[in-house]
Amino acid sequence: MSASPGDPSGPLAILPSYQATSEHTEDSVWRLLARLCADAAGQPGDVLRGSGSKGGTRDAPPAAPRRDAGGLEPAAIAAFLNHALMPNESLFEGVRRVAPPLPRVHRSHHRQDGTELPTREGQALIATNREARLQEEGQARVATNREDYRHEDGQARIAAHREAHRQEDGQARIAAHREARLQEEGQARVATNREAHRQEDGQAHPTLPGAYSHDDDEFARTLLSACSDAVAVRLREGARDVSLSGGVDSAVLCMLAARLAPGRIRAWSMDVHFADETERRNARTVARLAGVEHVDVPIPDAVLPELFEPAVLANESPILNARAIASFAFYAEARRHGASVMLSGAGADEVLMGNPGALAAALARIEEDRRLVQTVLRPSVDSLRLGNSHDAAGAEGDRRLARAPVDNLRANHPASIAEALAVDNLGRAPAPWSLSDTSASEEVRYAAWVLRELVLPPELRGARAHGITVHTPYLDTRCADVALALPESSLRREGVGKWLFRHAVRGLVPEEVRLARKTPRYGHTALSSPVRARWLELYREWLSPARMEALGVILPEAPLALLERYTRLQPDTPEASVVDRLLMRLCSLAMLHAHAVRLRSCPES
């Protein structure tokens, strides 16, 4: 999704666009395929079914296809299931992805004493934002002082007139002593109450571990100012709605928006059975303290299976958990109740080190996925001879190739995919984020992978399908650049993620929200759903041998066999989550393929 001129969105907030040729680029792959089909109508040959992922054309009439031509690219499917799809490749035949360059900000370097400072570039970014903040504060102080002077001058004149009518000097002295005594007693009571409040607050809520320093305080002020500026820009553009989950990220957005646009903000929360109850309670508390209207959107369990296919098509990418489907339903209801431009806390974890163990956990899930997918992939590269015509000789060649065992798809397909599937000396394939621009830091590459592949499609494309524009202030340029330039030691401390951010928002959000630990997002499976039977029925429909055969690289009977094994698992076993992820991805691929084939079946001219 490209940014328009003047758009404050940072590169991490922008989803890749789709491109078939240099003249054909769209934010939506469905618009691109429809446009290609329209352009091809009435022309000789078939420009839609050129080989390779670069979008070639052919002058010869199309031959009888070996499979449903014009859908997903088999080699790309295999790479995707192995977490090895290159960032510039897409799942769709003849279509590539184009993403903005990654930020080049690197967090910090170590000094000899073991402490960290931002890099030179990071220091410049922080200094720029600090200077802007100080200028704004200075202008505010000048205005305040000018107003105070005017007020004091008026008070002085009033006092002069009042003094002329005062009672005798003795009465004035008595009144002065009485006032002094009352003030002293009042100050003593205030101090006593303040100390008691501090003690009670300390007993009720634990503090963040680690000592605070002057640098931490300065970094915190700069970070909060950048976040506030990002929210202010979006409010000036017309945002009036905030997605409020009850976590610290969305709570801060809600409180900042309410301060900047009092009386004009609505907060929206999702009521679905796998939502964290503590966060839902916190969302209600935040909305009440912010003084905003709070809309709780119920998502019945029965609607989630029915919205699976529409959500996949809206996201234009596979879905691996029901939360993305619930988001699709949430935005539909929010739009029905009048939401149009909404702020989301998505991306805060990625730029503020919100989950210190995220990268290691992602690697573990990826290795689990890679092991399991071998049970459903063909042991040959059937139908992966890209660029060959499929006449009788070619079809016979495919049959010979199908009978020849090879190492799952590491031969006879594009070099980029072969490189992505290569293993190191220990037999490990690279992490998917390592396939992108290596001039960016690993943290930024990982953030881009998580956001573009998992987090943002349901937030941006899923909302767009219902006419809602979602903005992500934490990923806007000014906020993200400051966040990514901060030293790691200020963001991650003694196992606590977003340490500096939590320090920065003291007094802005309730303590139970500020200090709450990260809530896991991926525990729900079809087995634990109240409508389990409907989910399993839907899985069986989309995992049928005919649909799996059409993908070109899946053993037709294997997914249903895996499904039967899945139904015998306990919902809370770790294996259930792994199997459910693969089943949802296979169903999603079948849905995307079927829709792409329908779009590319151009009418005869």
Buried (B, 14 or more C-beta within 10 A) or exposed (E): BBBEEEBBBBBBBBBBBBBBBEEBBBBBBBEBBBBBBEBBEEEEBBBBBBBBBBBBBBEEEBBEEBBBBBBBBBBBBBBBBBBBBBBBBBBBBBBBBEBBEBBEBBBBEEEEEEEBBBBEEBBEBBEBBBEBBEEEEEEEEEEEEEEEEEEEEEEEEEEEEEEEEEEEEEEEEEEEEEEEEEEEEEEEEEEEEEEEEEEEEEEEEEEBEBEEEEBBEEBBBBBBBBBBBBBBBBBEEEBBBBBBBBBBBBBBBBBBBBBBBEEEBBBBBBBBBBBBEBBBEBBBBBBEBBEBEBBBBEBEBEBBBEBBBBBBBBBBBBBBBBBBBBBBBBBBBBBEEEBEBBBBBBBBBBBBBBBBEBBEEBBEBBBBBBEBBEBBBBBBBBBBBBEBEBEEEBBEBBEEBBEEEBEBBBBBBBEBBBEBBEEEEEEEBBBBBEBBEEEBBEBBBBBBBBBBBBBBBBBBBBBBBBEBBBBBBBBBBBBBBBBBBBBBBBBBBEEBBBBBBBBBBBEBBBBEBBBBEBEEBBBBBBBBBEBBEBBBEBBBEBBBBEBBBBBBBBBBBBBBEBBEEBEEBEBEEEEBBBBBBBBBBBBBBBBBBBBBBEBBEBEEE
